[in-house]
Amino acid sequence: MRKRTMNKLLNGVAIAAFLLFAIAPIFADELVHNFKSPSFSGIGSSSHYLTIENQEFSRKQTIKDDIEAALLQAERDAENTTLAKFMRNLESRIYAQLSKQLVDSLFQSCSAESVAAETCSETTFGSFMLEGNLVTYQQTQCDAAQWACSQGEDVIVMTIKAADGTETVIVIPIGAGTGGG
C-alpha cells in the first residue's frame, strides 16, 4: 500500500507541475536574422572594404616584385656569362690603349733634330669619334677669359660633343701635375 500511495503522490506532483507550466504565460521574442558579413549587414563595412583592398594591393605588389626580381636576376645572369665578361675585359683594354695613345699624342714633344729627320711629329690638334661622341682636342695658349687657367699657359683644350648636342670642355694644363724630385 505504501507503494500505491507513493505512486499517487508522484502522479499528483507530475500533474501539478504540468499544469503549472501549461498555464504559465509564454514569453518569446521574434526571431531576427543578422548577417555576419559586413558586406550584407553594413556594420563595419568600411574597415571590411579597406581590409579587402589592402589584401588585393599586397597580392598585386607581391606579383610585381616577383616579376621585377626575376627580370633583374635574368639581367645579372646575362651580364655574368663568360662572353659578357670577356667583352667587358676586351673593351676595357681597348679603351686603355686608346687613352694611352691619345695621351702620348697630346703630350709628345719632339726635338728639332727628330722633327727634321721626320722620326717624330708633334700633334697640336685632332678629333675622333667615340661611341657616337665627337672628341676634338687642340694644343693652344690659355685664354683666362674663357677657361680657368693662367693667361698664356700652354694647355690642351678637349671638347666632347655628345650625340644629343651637349658639349663638355676640358682644359688640361701641359706640364702640370709633374712631381718635383
Residue, then its C-alpha position, 0 to 999 in steps of 0.5 A: m500500500r505504501k507503494r500505491t500511495m507513493n505512486k499517487l503522490l508522484n502522479g499528483v506532483a507530475i500533474a501539478a507541475f504540468l499544469l503549472f507550466a501549461i498555464a504559465p504565460i509564454f514569453a518569446d521574442e521574434l526571431v531576427h536574422n543578422f548577417k555576419s558579413p559586413s558586406f550584407s549587414g553594413i556594420g563595419s563595412s568600411s574597415h571590411y572594404l579597406t581590409i579587402e583592398n589592402q589584401e588585393f594591393s599586397r597580392k598585386q605588389t607581391i606579383k610585381d616584385d616577383i616579376e621585377a626580381a626575376l627580370l633583374q636576376a635574368e639581367r645579372d645572369a646575362e651580364n655574368t656569362t663568360l662572353a659578357k665578361f670577356m667583352r667587358n675585359l676586351e673593351s676595357r683594354i681597348y679603351a686603355q690603349l686608346s687613352k694611352q695613345l691619345v695621351d702620348s699624342l697630346f703630350q709628345s714633344c719632339s726635338a728639332e733634330s727628330v722633327a727634321a729627320e721626320t722620326c717624330s711629329e708633334t700633334t697640336f690638334g685632332s678629333f675622333m669619334l667615340e661611341g657616337n661622341l665627337v672628341t676634338y682636342q687642340q694644343t693652344q695658349c690659355d685664354a683666362a677669359q674663357w677657361a680657368c687657367s693662367q693667361g698664356e699657359d700652354v694647355i690642351v683644350m678637349t671638347i666632347k660633343a655628345a650625340d644629343g648636342t651637349e658639349t663638355v670642355i676640358v682644359i688640361p694644363i701641359g706640364a702640370g701635375t709633374g712631381g718635383g724630385 
